[in-house]
Amino acid sequence: MRITTEQLAQHLKRSLAPLYIVHGDEPLLALEAADRIRARAHDDGHIEREVLTAEQHFDWSQLRVSGQSQSLFATRRILEIRIPGGKPGNDGSQALQAYAADLPPDTITLIALPAVDWRAQKGAWFGALDAAGVMVEAAQVKRDKLPAWLASRLQAQDQSADTETLEFIADKVEG
C-alpha cells in the first residue's frame, strides 16, 4: 500500500501495519512520519526499540538476527532500519527481500530511506518491501500547495494567517 504523509494520520487511526517504509525528498515530513509511526506503535504496546543503520560495510546478517531475536523487556518492539544511502547493495537487497517475506511477530518494522530514484524503485528489494508493508512517501510540498500546507500546519497549532501572509511566507521560503 502506498500513502502520502498527509494520509498517514488517518491510516494510523484505523490500523497498524507490521512494516512501514518512509522515503522521500522532504526530511521534515519523513521525520514527522516516522515519529507518528513510533508513537502509534508505542501506544499499541511496542515499548522496546532497536535501531540499525545500514551504512557502508554494514553486516546485513544483523537484520536477520535482530528479526529472530526475542525482546528482553517487552513482548512487542520496534525495529528501525535506516538506510541513509538509499541503496542497500546486493547483500542488503537479498536480506530485505528475505525479511519482508517473513516479518517477525510482535514487531513493527520501520525502514527509513532518502528519496528513492525510479531505478531503485524497480529493484526486487523495493518491490518486496512495497508488497509487504505500507510505503509512506515524504514528497516535497510543491509551490502551489505551499500556502495551504502552511495554513494547515498553523491550524494544527491553533493559529492562523490570512491568504496574503501565507503567500508572502511561501514566496520567501520556497526553494
C-alpha positions in Angstrom: 0.0 0.0 0.0 1.3 3.4 -0.9 0.3 6.5 1.0 1.5 10.1 1.5 2.5 11.7 4.7 -0.9 13.6 4.7 -2.7 10.2 4.6 -0.6 8.6 7.4 -2.6 10.0 10.4 -5.9 8.6 9.1 -4.2 5.3 8.3 -2.7 5.0 11.8 -6.1 5.7 13.4 -7.5 2.6 11.6 -4.7 0.1 11.8 -1.0 -0.5 12.5 0.9 -2.5 9.9 3.9 -4.7 10.7 6.1 -2.9 8.2 6.5 0.8 7.2 8.9 2.2 4.7 9.3 6.0 4.9 11.1 7.6 1.9 11.2 10.9 0.2 12.8 14.3 -0.6 11.4 16.2 2.4 13.4 15.4 5.6 10.9 17.2 8.0 7.9 15.3 6.6 9.9 12.0 6.7 11.0 12.6 10.3 7.4 13.5 11.4 6.0 10.4 9.6 8.5 8.2 11.4 7.7 9.9 14.7 3.9 9.3 14.2 4.5 5.6 13.4 6.7 5.2 16.5 4.2 7.0 18.7 1.3 4.8 17.5 3.4 1.7 17.9 4.3 2.7 21.4 0.6 3.4 22.2 -0.1 -0.1 21.0 2.4 -1.6 23.4 5.6 -1.7 21.3 7.9 -0.5 24.0 11.4 -1.7 23.1 13.2 -0.1 20.2 16.2 -1.3 18.2 17.9 0.8 15.5 20.1 -0.5 12.8 21.9 1.9 10.5 22.9 0.3 7.2 25.9 2.4 6.1 28.9 1.2 4.0 30.2 -2.2 5.1 27.0 -2.9 7.2 26.7 -6.6 8.1 23.2 -7.4 6.7 23.1 -10.6 8.8 22.3 -8.3 11.7 18.9 -7.8 10.2 18.1 -11.5 10.3 19.5 -11.8 13.8 17.5 -8.8 15.1 14.4 -10.1 13.4 14.7 -13.5 15.0 15.7 -12.4 18.5 13.2 -12.1 21.3 12.6 -8.9 23.2 14.3 -8.7 26.5 12.0 -6.4 28.4 8.8 -6.3 26.4 6.7 -8.7 24.2 6.4 -6.1 21.5 9.1 -4.0 19.9 10.0 -1.6 17.1 12.9 -2.5 14.8 14.1 0.6 12.9 16.4 0.2 9.9 18.0 3.3 8.5 19.5 3.2 5.0 21.0 6.7 4.6 22.5 6.0 1.2 19.1 4.7 -0.2 20.7 1.7 -1.9 21.3 -1.5 0.1 23.5 -3.2 -2.4 23.3 -6.9 -3.3 23.6 -8.3 0.2 21.1 -5.8 1.5 18.7 -6.4 -1.3 18.7 -10.1 -0.5 18.4 -9.5 3.2 15.5 -7.1 2.8 13.7 -9.4 0.5 14.0 -12.3 2.9 13.0 -10.1 5.8 9.9 -8.8 4.0 8.9 -12.4 3.2 9.0 -13.4 6.8 8.2 -10.4 9.1 8.9 -11.1 12.8 5.8 -11.4 15.1 5.1 -8.7 17.7 7.5 -6.3 15.8 6.7 -3.1 14.0 9.5 -2.6 11.4 10.2 1.0 10.3 12.6 1.4 7.3 13.8 5.0 6.7 15.2 5.9 3.3 16.0 9.1 1.5 14.4 9.8 -1.9 14.5 6.6 -3.9 15.0 7.1 -7.7 12.9 5.2 -10.3 15.7 2.6 -10.9 15.8 1.7 -7.3 12.0 1.5 -7.1 12.1 -1.1 -9.8 14.5 -3.2 -7.7 13.4 -6.5 -6.2 14.1 -5.3 -2.7 11.9 -2.2 -3.1 9.1 -4.3 -4.6 9.3 -6.8 -1.8 9.1 -4.1 0.8 6.2 -2.4 -1.1 4.3 -5.7 -1.3 4.8 -6.5 2.4 4.2 -3.1 4.0 3.0 0.4 3.9 5.1 2.8 1.7 4.9 6.4 3.0 6.3 9.0 0.6 7.5 12.2 2.1 7.4 14.3 -1.1 8.4 17.9 -1.3 5.5 20.3 -1.0 5.0 22.0 -4.3 5.0 25.8 -4.5 1.3 26.0 -5.5 0.3 23.8 -2.5 2.6 25.6 0.0 0.2 28.2 1.3 -2.5 25.6 2.0 0.2 23.4 3.7 1.4 26.3 5.8 -2.2 27.1 6.8 -2.9 23.5 7.9 0.3 23.5 10.0 -0.7 26.7 11.6 -4.3 25.4 12.2 -2.8 22.3 13.9 -1.3 24.7 16.4 -4.5 26.8 16.9 -3.0 29.6 14.8 -4.0 31.2 11.6 -2.8 33.7 8.9 -4.6 35.4 6.1 -4.0 34.4 2.4 -1.7 37.3 1.7 0.6 36.4 4.6 0.6 32.8 3.6 1.6 33.7 0.0 4.3 36.0 1.3 5.8 33.3 3.5 5.6 30.8 0.6 7.4 33.2 -1.6 10.2 33.7 0.9 10.8 30.0 1.8 10.1 28.2 -1.4 13.2 26.7 -2.9 
